Amino acid sequence: MTLSTLEHQFYLTGLVGRKVYNRGEKMGVLGDIVALDKEPVPEITHLLVHRSMGRHSLKIPWDKVSMITSTQLVLDIVDPESYVHKDNYEVEAPYTLLKDHVLDKKILDFDDNEVEVVYDVLMELKDSKLYATKVDISHHTLWRRMGLNFIADLLSGSRESGLLSWTLIEPLPDHIGSFKGNVRLKVLKDKISEMHAEDLANVLEDLNREQRLDIFSQLDTAQASDTLEAMDQTVQRDLIDALKVERVAELIAHMTPAEAADVLGILPTNEADAILKLVNRETASRINYMIKEYDDTVLPLVTTKIIKLLPNRLVGEVENNYREMAKNRDVNTYIYVVDEKETLLGVIGVRDLLISAPEKTLGDIMVTNVMTFLTDMSIPEAAADFARYRYFAIPVTCENRILRGVVLYQDVMGMKKITE
């Protein structure tokens, strides 16, 4: 059945309570939503429709929904009574009732300390299937649910800032019935290493100082560096104050110069200088330049730690040696094909390299229509192009196509943030 709706995102509190119709006849109101707990996020499988006059609720499969409007849900089923669900608050694992089991429950960290409360659940449509993707912990949403919109607008910021990925929530216990407990954040110590830096940064920002430092101290240097860079500036500063200067220098050394400038730019000059004294002199010089002598072009952001090869190199040879070639490179997902004068001829993605015949040359498989920046491209212009085309990295050339290096998305966006 094709689902008709103008919306592609739904909040649980916005759906629960909507009237439910079947073939023009009102059946009841939406009482709860059943989700199948699966990786990476739960899939909505059924709707619980509550009926009046003491009649049992109906458990309707999601694929029976034909239309969703701003006020109602429309079904298309032949025999509603065949979907009677006598146990309104009983679902077997791995199923979850979003309203009864998740909404308004406390979120606990791995030490059972309360972090926040789930005030709503965001669900998103994809290919006519509905998934629970995030939980909403913003006070903005709490005020709105209480009907105090003016307070929400004045005090609580945006709803989006309080959205927490469902991937951070642990599965609920089996056979929970009408759940009265709390949900837990998936920040168990044995899973920290698997978390994306931005997700981990969001979790750490919600913890107190002691908890945050305890978790952060368990990270290896690469993950700690990425996580520090992704944090809110206030939390960054607090964490840097708690770390030894030698450790901060290690983390800074793992960042690109623009990322490092973004982090150190919030510190007093004497503190930033003390950290930079422990970093490689060339790297420290570039970071210091970005902090103190900002240039509005992409040239200072260029990295030359890329893979550049001549067009006559064989695919099989490059593939066999690629692991060694990619070591210590800022960009290791692309090969930049150049001639003897460093003129940029084309670009090859690693995937294309791996699926190409070994006897072909790089010149045979390279993409020649390559987007580039000139050395005088401004940061705002580069940021706009990165946002539009969503590339990870873009080569920088002189007007005669001589390759000067590559700029990275995060570096350009980081410098744009510094200057705003």
FITORMAR-269288 format. One record per residue (C-alpha): residue number from 1; y, z, x. Coordinates in nm, 4 decimals. Each point is the difference from the previous one (the first is absolute). Layout:
! residues N
atom num NUM | y Y | z Z | x X
...
//
This chain:
! residues 420
atom num 1 | y 0.0000 | z 0.0000 | x 0.0000
atom num 2 | y 0.3474 | z -0.0873 | x 0.1307
atom num 3 | y 0.2354 | z 0.2985 | x 0.0066
atom num 4 | y 0.3537 | z -0.0645 | x -0.1241
atom num 5 | y 0.2701 | z 0.2267 | x 0.1452
atom num 6 | y 0.3431 | z -0.0265 | x 0.1552
atom num 7 | y -0.0655 | z 0.3087 | x 0.2124
atom num 8 | y -0.2043 | z 0.0136 | x 0.3182
atom num 9 | y 0.0522 | z 0.3671 | x 0.0794
atom num 10 | y -0.0651 | z 0.2862 | x -0.2399
atom num 11 | y 0.0628 | z 0.3720 | x 0.0268
atom num 12 | y -0.2574 | z 0.2257 | x -0.1614
atom num 13 | y 0.2581 | z 0.2001 | x -0.1963
atom num 14 | y 0.1471 | z -0.3246 | x -0.1304
atom num 15 | y -0.3345 | z -0.1219 | x -0.1352
atom num 16 | y -0.1472 | z 0.3225 | x -0.1366
atom num 17 | y 0.1206 | z 0.0469 | x -0.3560
atom num 18 | y 0.0551 | z -0.3704 | x -0.0717
atom num 19 | y -0.1366 | z -0.1222 | x -0.3313
atom num 20 | y -0.3232 | z -0.1965 | x 0.0151
atom num 21 | y -0.0685 | z -0.2869 | x -0.2408
atom num 22 | y -0.3100 | z -0.2086 | x -0.0586
atom num 23 | y 0.0375 | z -0.3335 | x -0.1769
atom num 24 | y 0.3146 | z 0.1143 | x -0.1785
atom num 25 | y -0.1301 | z 0.3415 | x -0.1034
atom num 26 | y 0.1159 | z 0.3237 | x 0.1610
atom num 27 | y -0.2912 | z 0.1864 | x 0.1607
atom num 28 | y 0.1744 | z 0.2994 | x 0.1569
atom num 29 | y 0.1895 | z 0.0831 | x 0.3177
atom num 30 | y -0.0964 | z -0.0223 | x 0.3643
atom num 31 | y -0.1174 | z 0.3462 | x 0.1026
atom num 32 | y -0.1292 | z -0.0506 | x 0.3539
atom num 33 | y -0.1101 | z -0.2628 | x 0.2515
atom num 34 | y -0.3387 | z -0.0132 | x 0.1742
atom num 35 | y -0.0103 | z -0.1134 | x 0.3619
atom num 36 | y -0.2988 | z -0.0780 | x 0.2206
atom num 37 | y 0.0429 | z 0.1792 | x 0.3330
atom num 38 | y -0.0624 | z -0.2704 | x 0.2601
atom num 39 | y 0.1421 | z -0.1214 | x 0.3305
atom num 40 | y 0.2778 | z -0.0551 | x 0.0736
atom num 41 | y 0.1507 | z 0.1021 | x -0.3370
atom num 42 | y -0.1447 | z 0.0790 | x -0.3460
atom num 43 | y -0.0421 | z -0.2798 | x -0.2542
atom num 44 | y 0.0863 | z 0.0615 | x -0.3649
atom num 45 | y -0.3138 | z -0.0555 | x -0.2095
atom num 46 | y 0.0662 | z 0.1512 | x -0.3455
atom num 47 | y 0.2701 | z 0.1291 | x -0.2320
atom num 48 | y -0.0522 | z 0.3118 | x -0.2143
atom num 49 | y 0.1583 | z -0.0612 | x -0.3402
atom num 50 | y 0.0641 | z 0.3162 | x -0.2009
atom num 51 | y -0.0267 | z -0.0320 | x -0.3789
atom num 52 | y 0.1330 | z 0.2159 | x -0.2798
atom num 53 | y -0.1847 | z 0.1933 | x -0.2737
atom num 54 | y -0.2393 | z 0.1633 | x 0.2473
atom num 55 | y -0.1823 | z -0.3218 | x 0.0776
atom num 56 | y -0.1580 | z -0.0385 | x 0.3439
atom num 57 | y 0.1936 | z -0.1863 | x 0.2671
atom num 58 | y -0.0930 | z -0.3544 | x 0.0995
atom num 59 | y -0.0853 | z -0.0932 | x 0.3571
atom num 60 | y 0.1161 | z -0.3615 | x 0.0271
atom num 61 | y -0.0824 | z -0.2193 | x 0.3020
atom num 62 | y 0.3107 | z -0.1225 | x 0.1822
atom num 63 | y -0.1016 | z -0.3647 | x -0.0431
atom num 64 | y 0.0381 | z 0.0391 | x -0.3786
atom num 65 | y 0.3778 | z 0.0378 | x 0.0360
atom num 66 | y 0.1658 | z -0.3282 | x -0.0999
atom num 67 | y 0.3683 | z 0.0950 | x 0.0120
atom num 68 | y 0.2291 | z 0.2747 | x 0.1291
atom num 69 | y 0.3568 | z 0.0298 | x -0.1288
atom num 70 | y 0.2660 | z 0.2617 | x 0.0664
atom num 71 | y -0.1175 | z 0.2028 | x -0.3008
atom num 72 | y -0.3649 | z -0.0818 | x -0.0674
atom num 73 | y -0.3365 | z -0.1214 | x 0.1248
atom num 74 | y -0.1880 | z -0.2669 | x -0.1913
atom num 75 | y -0.3801 | z -0.0261 | x 0.0036
atom num 76 | y -0.2412 | z -0.2675 | x -0.1103
atom num 77 | y -0.3305 | z 0.1600 | x -0.0999
atom num 78 | y -0.2361 | z -0.0717 | x -0.2906
atom num 79 | y -0.1534 | z 0.3433 | x -0.0651
atom num 80 | y 0.2232 | z 0.2924 | x 0.1108
atom num 81 | y -0.2584 | z 0.2611 | x -0.1048
atom num 82 | y -0.2383 | z -0.1258 | x 0.2670
atom num 83 | y 0.2399 | z 0.1492 | x 0.2569
atom num 84 | y 0.0038 | z 0.3570 | x -0.1370
atom num 85 | y 0.0299 | z 0.2573 | x 0.2816
atom num 86 | y -0.0997 | z 0.3457 | x -0.1233
atom num 87 | y 0.0734 | z 0.1900 | x 0.3236
atom num 88 | y 0.3721 | z -0.0591 | x 0.0396
atom num 89 | y 0.0253 | z 0.1747 | x 0.3366
atom num 90 | y -0.3377 | z -0.0773 | x 0.1494
atom num 91 | y -0.0496 | z -0.2865 | x 0.2410
atom num 92 | y -0.2674 | z -0.0225 | x 0.2629
atom num 93 | y 0.0823 | z -0.0453 | x 0.3696
atom num 94 | y 0.1227 | z -0.2242 | x 0.1506
atom num 95 | y 0.2308 | z -0.0384 | x -0.3046
atom num 96 | y 0.3311 | z 0.1846 | x -0.0387
atom num 97 | y 0.2340 | z 0.0675 | x -0.2932
atom num 98 | y 0.3458 | z -0.0637 | x 0.1398
atom num 99 | y 0.1921 | z 0.2147 | x -0.2464
atom num 100 | y -0.2425 | z 0.2906 | x -0.0274
atom num 101 | y -0.1242 | z 0.0088 | x 0.3584
atom num 102 | y 0.3032 | z -0.1088 | x 0.2044
atom num 103 | y 0.3303 | z 0.0274 | x -0.1885
atom num 104 | y 0.1957 | z 0.3248 | x 0.0647
atom num 105 | y -0.2589 | z 0.1226 | x 0.2497
atom num 106 | y 0.1101 | z 0.1576 | x 0.3267
atom num 107 | y -0.0561 | z -0.1952 | x 0.3210
atom num 108 | y -0.1413 | z 0.2153 | x 0.2780
atom num 109 | y -0.0150 | z -0.0699 | x 0.3710
atom num 110 | y -0.3125 | z 0.0509 | x 0.2103
atom num 111 | y 0.0671 | z 0.3742 | x 0.0290
atom num 112 | y 0.0397 | z 0.0351 | x -0.3805
atom num 113 | y 0.3754 | z 0.0433 | x 0.0235
atom num 114 | y 0.1912 | z -0.1458 | x -0.2942
atom num 115 | y 0.1996 | z -0.3075 | x 0.1012
atom num 116 | y 0.1165 | z -0.1628 | x -0.3241
atom num 117 | y -0.0951 | z -0.0667 | x -0.3626
atom num 118 | y -0.1164 | z -0.3296 | x -0.1526
atom num 119 | y 0.2627 | z -0.0852 | x -0.2608
atom num 120 | y -0.1265 | z -0.3526 | x -0.0691
atom num 121 | y -0.2466 | z -0.2679 | x 0.1090
atom num 122 | y 0.1012 | z -0.3577 | x 0.0805
atom num 123 | y -0.2436 | z -0.2744 | x -0.1032
atom num 124 | y 0.0283 | z -0.3637 | x 0.1023
atom num 125 | y -0.1471 | z -0.3208 | x -0.1432
atom num 126 | y -0.1815 | z -0.2452 | x 0.2227
atom num 127 | y -0.1963 | z -0.2933 | x -0.1414
atom num 128 | y -0.0043 | z 0.1665 | x -0.3458
atom num 129 | y -0.1556 | z 0.3151 | x 0.1457
atom num 130 | y 0.1939 | z 0.3255 | x 0.0090
atom num 131 | y -0.0102 | z 0.2385 | x 0.2970
atom num 132 | y 0.1391 | z 0.3506 | x 0.0582
atom num 133 | y 0.1861 | z -0.0519 | x 0.3249
atom num 134 | y 0.2416 | z 0.2920 | x 0.0435
atom num 135 | y 0.0805 | z 0.3478 | x -0.1244
atom num 136 | y 0.3597 | z 0.0923 | x -0.0753
atom num 137 | y 0.1124 | z 0.3351 | x 0.1421
atom num 138 | y 0.3765 | z -0.0487 | x -0.0445
atom num 139 | y 0.2075 | z 0.2612 | x -0.1817
atom num 140 | y 0.1913 | z -0.2992 | x -0.1325
atom num 141 | y -0.3018 | z -0.0734 | x -0.2203
atom num 142 | y -0.0346 | z 0.3634 | x -0.1097
atom num 143 | y 0.3592 | z 0.0095 | x -0.1251
atom num 144 | y -0.0473 | z -0.3271 | x -0.1864
atom num 145 | y -0.3166 | z 0.1252 | x -0.1686
atom num 146 | y 0.1982 | z 0.3010 | x -0.1174
atom num 147 | y 0.2618 | z -0.2330 | x -0.1502
atom num 148 | y 0.2655 | z 0.1083 | x 0.2533
atom num 149 | y 0.0884 | z -0.3451 | x 0.1275
atom num 150 | y 0.3490 | z 0.0983 | x 0.1093
atom num 151 | y -0.1423 | z 0.2677 | x 0.2333
atom num 152 | y -0.2513 | z -0.2499 | x 0.1386
atom num 153 | y 0.2801 | z -0.2412 | x 0.0821
atom num 154 | y 0.2185 | z 0.2683 | x 0.1582
atom num 155 | y -0.2466 | z 0.2056 | x 0.1992
atom num 156 | y -0.3371 | z -0.1539 | x 0.0571
atom num 157 | y 0.0472 | z -0.3362 | x 0.1686
atom num 158 | y -0.2178 | z -0.2992 | x -0.0784
atom num 159 | y -0.3469 | z 0.0042 | x -0.1475
atom num 160 | y -0.1308 | z -0.2361 | x 0.2686
atom num 161 | y 0.0687 | z 0.2540 | x 0.2756
atom num 162 | y -0.2559 | z 0.2361 | x -0.1553
atom num 163 | y -0.2940 | z -0.2385 | x -0.0225
atom num 164 | y -0.3068 | z 0.1016 | x 0.2010
atom num 165 | y -0.2857 | z -0.2434 | x 0.0646
atom num 166 | y -0.3194 | z 0.0780 | x -0.1905
atom num 167 | y -0.1923 | z -0.0617 | x 0.3229
atom num 168 | y 0.1219 | z 0.3432 | x 0.1144
atom num 169 | y -0.1619 | z 0.1798 | x -0.2950
atom num 170 | y -0.3506 | z 0.1383 | x 0.0349
atom num 171 | y -0.2598 | z -0.0898 | x -0.2655
atom num 172 | y -0.0105 | z 0.2548 | x -0.2821
atom num 173 | y -0.3107 | z 0.2222 | x -0.0376
atom num 174 | y -0.2987 | z -0.1177 | x -0.2038
atom num 175 | y -0.0525 | z 0.1203 | x -0.3581
atom num 176 | y 0.3517 | z 0.1401 | x -0.0282
atom num 177 | y 0.0307 | z -0.0137 | x -0.3802
atom num 178 | y 0.3517 | z 0.0992 | x -0.1052
atom num 179 | y 0.1285 | z 0.0492 | x 0.3527
atom num 180 | y 0.2118 | z 0.3116 | x 0.0649
atom num 181 | y 0.0051 | z -0.0095 | x 0.3790
atom num 182 | y 0.2160 | z -0.1736 | x 0.2571
atom num 183 | y -0.0187 | z -0.3340 | x 0.1787
atom num 184 | y -0.0056 | z -0.0071 | x 0.3773
atom num 185 | y 0.1632 | z -0.2182 | x 0.2577
atom num 186 | y -0.2407 | z -0.1934 | x 0.2177
atom num 187 | y 0.1314 | z 0.1408 | x 0.3272
atom num 188 | y -0.3242 | z 0.1522 | x 0.1159
atom num 189 | y -0.0026 | z 0.0208 | x 0.3766
atom num 190 | y -0.2931 | z -0.2361 | x 0.0417
atom num 191 | y 0.1852 | z -0.2749 | x -0.1921
atom num 192 | y 0.3416 | z 0.0192 | x 0.1631
atom num 193 | y -0.0843 | z -0.2626 | x 0.2613
atom num 194 | y -0.0759 | z -0.2550 | x -0.2760
atom num 195 | y 0.3360 | z 0.0311 | x -0.1740
atom num 196 | y 0.2769 | z -0.2572 | x 0.0282
atom num 197 | y 0.3081 | z 0.1327 | x 0.1794
atom num 198 | y 0.2299 | z -0.0374 | x -0.3020
atom num 199 | y -0.2459 | z 0.1762 | x -0.2315
atom num 200 | y -0.0457 | z 0.2818 | x 0.2504
atom num 201 | y 0.3764 | z 0.0291 | x 0.0461
atom num 202 | y 0.0392 | z 0.0393 | x -0.3775
atom num 203 | y -0.2581 | z 0.2788 | x -0.0027
atom num 204 | y 0.1525 | z 0.1849 | x 0.2967
atom num 205 | y 0.3438 | z -0.0135 | x -0.1581
atom num 206 | y -0.1379 | z 0.1984 | x -0.2960
atom num 207 | y -0.1420 | z 0.2808 | x 0.2150
atom num 208 | y 0.1767 | z 0.2977 | x 0.1516
atom num 209 | y 0.0962 | z 0.0053 | x 0.3666
atom num 210 | y -0.3073 | z 0.1897 | x 0.1212
atom num 211 | y -0.2464 | z -0.2163 | x -0.1925
atom num 212 | y 0.1771 | z -0.3172 | x 0.1131
atom num 213 | y -0.0140 | z 0.0960 | x 0.3662
atom num 214 | y -0.3653 | z 0.1035 | x -0.0290
atom num 215 | y -0.1047 | z -0.3415 | x -0.1336
atom num 216 | y 0.2334 | z -0.1976 | x 0.2264
atom num 217 | y -0.1372 | z 0.1717 | x 0.3111
atom num 218 | y -0.3471 | z -0.1411 | x -0.0789
atom num 219 | y 0.1122 | z -0.3634 | x 0.0118
atom num 220 | y -0.0531 | z -0.2218 | x 0.3008
atom num 221 | y 0.3125 | z -0.1374 | x 0.1660
atom num 222 | y -0.0055 | z -0.3412 | x -0.1684
atom num 223 | y -0.0438 | z 0.1369 | x -0.3532
atom num 224 | y 0.2472 | z 0.2830 | x 0.0607
atom num 225 | y 0.2594 | z -0.2480 | x 0.1266
atom num 226 | y -0.0394 | z -0.2267 | x -0.3052
atom num 227 | y 0.0103 | z 0.2974 | x -0.2361
atom num 228 | y 0.3113 | z 0.1499 | x 0.1584
atom num 229 | y 0.1818 | z -0.3332 | x -0.0264
atom num 230 | y -0.0898 | z -0.0277 | x -0.3717
atom num 231 | y 0.1336 | z 0.3443 | x -0.0940
atom num 232 | y 0.3228 | z 0.0896 | x -0.1725
atom num 233 | y 0.2715 | z 0.0736 | x 0.2586
atom num 234 | y 0.0350 | z 0.3656 | x -0.0985
atom num 235 | y -0.3732 | z 0.0569 | x 0.0506
atom num 236 | y 0.0083 | z -0.2029 | x 0.3230
atom num 237 | y 0.2674 | z 0.2272 | x 0.1427
atom num 238 | y -0.1811 | z 0.3164 | x -0.1035
atom num 239 | y -0.3269 | z -0.1218 | x 0.1515
atom num 240 | y 0.1635 | z -0.1106 | x 0.3266
atom num 241 | y 0.1593 | z 0.3450 | x 0.0322
atom num 242 | y -0.3467 | z 0.1563 | x -0.0305
atom num 243 | y -0.1637 | z -0.2231 | x 0.2640
atom num 244 | y 0.0230 | z 0.0218 | x 0.3770
atom num 245 | y 0.2357 | z -0.2573 | x 0.1502
atom num 246 | y -0.2881 | z -0.1506 | x 0.2007
atom num 247 | y -0.1957 | z -0.0647 | x -0.3187
atom num 248 | y 0.2997 | z -0.1618 | x -0.1683
atom num 249 | y 0.0428 | z -0.2271 | x 0.3036
atom num 250 | y -0.3649 | z -0.1081 | x -0.0314
atom num 251 | y 0.0533 | z -0.0873 | x -0.3657
atom num 252 | y 0.3223 | z -0.1886 | x 0.0733
atom num 253 | y -0.1735 | z -0.2014 | x 0.2724
atom num 254 | y -0.2493 | z -0.1283 | x -0.2603
atom num 255 | y 0.2757 | z -0.1330 | x -0.2265
atom num 256 | y 0.1839 | z -0.3257 | x 0.0299
atom num 257 | y 0.3549 | z 0.0465 | x 0.1381
atom num 258 | y 0.1568 | z -0.0480 | x -0.3424
atom num 259 | y -0.2351 | z 0.2534 | x -0.1615
atom num 260 | y 0.0758 | z 0.2464 | x 0.2800
atom num 261 | y 0.3746 | z -0.0570 | x -0.0414
atom num 262 | y -0.0364 | z 0.0690 | x -0.3718
atom num 263 | y -0.1657 | z 0.3363 | x 0.0718
atom num 264 | y 0.2144 | z 0.1109 | x 0.2960
atom num 265 | y 0.3186 | z -0.1136 | x -0.1700
atom num 266 | y -0.0136 | z 0.3065 | x -0.2276
atom num 267 | y -0.0024 | z 0.2425 | x 0.2954
atom num 268 | y 0.2944 | z 0.1418 | x 0.1961
atom num 269 | y 0.0703 | z -0.2060 | x 0.3132
atom num 270 | y -0.1196 | z 0.2701 | x 0.2425
atom num 271 | y -0.3357 | z 0.0312 | x -0.1795
atom num 272 | y -0.0535 | z -0.3780 | x -0.0131
atom num 273 | y 0.0912 | z -0.0318 | x 0.3695
atom num 274 | y -0.2460 | z 0.2755 | x 0.0952
atom num 275 | y -0.2800 | z -0.1882 | x -0.1769
atom num 276 | y 0.0953 | z -0.3382 | x 0.1477
atom num 277 | y -0.0123 | z 0.1440 | x 0.3536
atom num 278 | y -0.3772 | z 0.0342 | x -0.0487
atom num 279 | y -0.0460 | z -0.3592 | x -0.1218
atom num 280 | y -0.0473 | z -0.3128 | x 0.2116
atom num 281 | y 0.3413 | z -0.0949 | x 0.1438
atom num 282 | y 0.0058 | z -0.3555 | x -0.1370
atom num 283 | y -0.1092 | z 0.1130 | x -0.3469
atom num 284 | y 0.2470 | z 0.2888 | x 0.0029
atom num 285 | y 0.2788 | z -0.2390 | x 0.0937
atom num 286 | y -0.0729 | z -0.2273 | x -0.2966
atom num 287 | y -0.0220 | z 0.2935 | x -0.2397
atom num 288 | y 0.3248 | z 0.1466 | x 0.1302
atom num 289 | y 0.1705 | z -0.3354 | x -0.0368
atom num 290 | y -0.1039 | z -0.0245 | x -0.3638
atom num 291 | y 0.1261 | z 0.3505 | x -0.0712
atom num 292 | y 0.3350 | z -0.0178 | x 0.1806
atom num 293 | y 0.0946 | z -0.3647 | x 0.0486
atom num 294 | y -0.1302 | z -0.1705 | x -0.3092
atom num 295 | y 0.0036 | z -0.3812 | x 0.0043
atom num 296 | y -0.0092 | z -0.1791 | x -0.3350
atom num 297 | y -0.2508 | z -0.2640 | x 0.1184
atom num 298 | y -0.3788 | z 0.0005 | x 0.0251
atom num 299 | y -0.0009 | z -0.0640 | x 0.3760
atom num 300 | y -0.0167 | z 0.3682 | x 0.1074
atom num 301 | y -0.3006 | z 0.0444 | x -0.2314
atom num 302 | y -0.2055 | z -0.2773 | x 0.1597
atom num 303 | y -0.3363 | z 0.1005 | x 0.1446
atom num 304 | y -0.1690 | z -0.2155 | x 0.2623
atom num 305 | y -0.3303 | z 0.1859 | x -0.0367
atom num 306 | y -0.1615 | z -0.2936 | x -0.1795
atom num 307 | y -0.2771 | z -0.2502 | x 0.0669
atom num 308 | y 0.1352 | z -0.3320 | x 0.1306
atom num 309 | y -0.2425 | z -0.2787 | x 0.0920
atom num 310 | y 0.0117 | z -0.3706 | x 0.0860
atom num 311 | y -0.1188 | z -0.2512 | x -0.2642
atom num 312 | y -0.2897 | z -0.1309 | x 0.2141
atom num 313 | y -0.1874 | z 0.3320 | x -0.0014
atom num 314 | y -0.3354 | z -0.0210 | x -0.1790
atom num 315 | y -0.0562 | z 0.2038 | x -0.3159
atom num 316 | y -0.3362 | z 0.1321 | x 0.1240
atom num 317 | y 0.1473 | z 0.1195 | x 0.3278
atom num 318 | y 0.2903 | z 0.1770 | x -0.1691
atom num 319 | y -0.2277 | z 0.1597 | x -0.2574
atom num 320 | y -0.2299 | z 0.1370 | x 0.2719
atom num 321 | y 0.2917 | z 0.1554 | x 0.1885
atom num 322 | y 0.2148 | z 0.1010 | x -0.2951
atom num 323 | y -0.0776 | z 0.3709 | x 0.0112
atom num 324 | y 0.1362 | z 0.0207 | x 0.3552
atom num 325 | y 0.2977 | z -0.2220 | x -0.0808
atom num 326 | y 0.0998 | z 0.2184 | x -0.2954
atom num 327 | y 0.0119 | z 0.3278 | x 0.1948
atom num 328 | y 0.3388 | z 0.1755 | x 0.0055
atom num 329 | y 0.1673 | z -0.2743 | x -0.2037
atom num 330 | y 0.2575 | z 0.0755 | x -0.2674
atom num 331 | y -0.1239 | z -0.3089 | x -0.1862
atom num 332 | y -0.3717 | z -0.0726 | x 0.0202
atom num 333 | y -0.0637 | z -0.1813 | x -0.3280
atom num 334 | y 0.1688 | z -0.3240 | x 0.1077
atom num 335 | y -0.0260 | z -0.2333 | x 0.2972
atom num 336 | y 0.3201 | z -0.1811 | x 0.0941
atom num 337 | y -0.0678 | z -0.3440 | x 0.1468
atom num 338 | y 0.2550 | z -0.1108 | x 0.2610
atom num 339 | y 0.0328 | z -0.2716 | x 0.2655
atom num 340 | y 0.0665 | z 0.0519 | x 0.3718
atom num 341 | y 0.3725 | z 0.0466 | x -0.0699
atom num 342 | y -0.0683 | z 0.2727 | x -0.2622
atom num 343 | y 0.0948 | z -0.2333 | x -0.2861
atom num 344 | y -0.1540 | z 0.1277 | x -0.3247
atom num 345 | y -0.2440 | z -0.2608 | x -0.1311
atom num 346 | y -0.1850 | z 0.1906 | x -0.2699
atom num 347 | y -0.1646 | z 0.3201 | x -0.1202
atom num 348 | y -0.3640 | z 0.0911 | x -0.0697
atom num 349 | y -0.1203 | z 0.2958 | x -0.2055
atom num 350 | y -0.3058 | z 0.1854 | x 0.1244
atom num 351 | y -0.1932 | z -0.0875 | x -0.3149
atom num 352 | y 0.0573 | z -0.3711 | x 0.0579
atom num 353 | y -0.1117 | z 0.0427 | x 0.3607
atom num 354 | y -0.3262 | z 0.1645 | x -0.1040
atom num 355 | y -0.0961 | z -0.2650 | x -0.2568
atom num 356 | y 0.0818 | z -0.2993 | x 0.2212
atom num 357 | y -0.2545 | z -0.1985 | x 0.2020
atom num 358 | y -0.0293 | z 0.1308 | x 0.3593
atom num 359 | y 0.0481 | z -0.3472 | x 0.1520
atom num 360 | y 0.3403 | z -0.0527 | x -0.1616
atom num 361 | y 0.3202 | z 0.0732 | x 0.1877
atom num 362 | y 0.2780 | z 0.2318 | x -0.1116
atom num 363 | y 0.2158 | z -0.3088 | x -0.0410
atom num 364 | y -0.2521 | z -0.1347 | x -0.2519
atom num 365 | y 0.0147 | z 0.3030 | x -0.2298
atom num 366 | y 0.3532 | z 0.1361 | x 0.0409
atom num 367 | y 0.2549 | z 0.0021 | x -0.2835
atom num 368 | y 0.3039 | z -0.1932 | x 0.1181
atom num 369 | y 0.2349 | z 0.0757 | x -0.2904
atom num 370 | y 0.1004 | z 0.3431 | x 0.1266
atom num 371 | y 0.2804 | z 0.2156 | x -0.1348
atom num 372 | y 0.2180 | z 0.1271 | x 0.2855
atom num 373 | y 0.3177 | z 0.1999 | x 0.0560
atom num 374 | y 0.2663 | z -0.1102 | x 0.2456
atom num 375 | y 0.1137 | z 0.2601 | x 0.2513
atom num 376 | y 0.3321 | z 0.0468 | x -0.1808
atom num 377 | y -0.1619 | z 0.0659 | x -0.3409
atom num 378 | y 0.1612 | z 0.3123 | x -0.1484
atom num 379 | y -0.2027 | z 0.3049 | x -0.1003
atom num 380 | y 0.0989 | z -0.0240 | x -0.3705
atom num 381 | y -0.0948 | z -0.3708 | x -0.0107
atom num 382 | y -0.3329 | z 0.0696 | x 0.1720
atom num 383 | y -0.0709 | z 0.2914 | x -0.2356
atom num 384 | y 0.0655 | z -0.2237 | x -0.3008
atom num 385 | y -0.2446 | z -0.2632 | x 0.1329
atom num 386 | y -0.2666 | z 0.2611 | x 0.0727
atom num 387 | y 0.0379 | z 0.1365 | x -0.3520
atom num 388 | y -0.0189 | z -0.3493 | x -0.1495
atom num 389 | y -0.2954 | z -0.1378 | x 0.1963
atom num 390 | y -0.1889 | z 0.3261 | x 0.0756
atom num 391 | y -0.1011 | z -0.0998 | x 0.3524
atom num 392 | y -0.1209 | z 0.2661 | x 0.2422
atom num 393 | y 0.1712 | z -0.1603 | x 0.2997
atom num 394 | y 0.2297 | z -0.2967 | x 0.0609
atom num 395 | y 0.0559 | z -0.1758 | x 0.3366
atom num 396 | y 0.3480 | z -0.0184 | x 0.1512
atom num 397 | y 0.1063 | z -0.3139 | x 0.1845
atom num 398 | y 0.3040 | z -0.1548 | x 0.1652
atom num 399 | y 0.1457 | z -0.3131 | x -0.1574
atom num 400 | y -0.2285 | z -0.2144 | x 0.2182
atom num 401 | y -0.3094 | z 0.1824 | x -0.1407
atom num 402 | y -0.0604 | z 0.2014 | x 0.3171
atom num 403 | y -0.1931 | z 0.3088 | x -0.1116
atom num 404 | y 0.1798 | z 0.3234 | x 0.0834
atom num 405 | y -0.2497 | z 0.2273 | x -0.1739
atom num 406 | y -0.0753 | z 0.1371 | x -0.3461
atom num 407 | y 0.1717 | z 0.2443 | x -0.2349
atom num 408 | y -0.2013 | z 0.2262 | x -0.2272
atom num 409 | y 0.0616 | z 0.0753 | x -0.3650
atom num 410 | y 0.0183 | z 0.3766 | x 0.0529
atom num 411 | y 0.2479 | z -0.0345 | x 0.2872
atom num 412 | y 0.2425 | z -0.2148 | x -0.1962
atom num 413 | y -0.0236 | z 0.2174 | x -0.3100
atom num 414 | y 0.0357 | z 0.3127 | x 0.2125
atom num 415 | y 0.3192 | z -0.1273 | x 0.1632
atom num 416 | y 0.1340 | z -0.1058 | x -0.3381
atom num 417 | y -0.0533 | z 0.3557 | x -0.1236
atom num 418 | y 0.1804 | z 0.1485 | x 0.3023
atom num 419 | y 0.3137 | z -0.2048 | x -0.0659
atom num 420 | y 0.0200 | z 0.0425 | x -0.3772
//
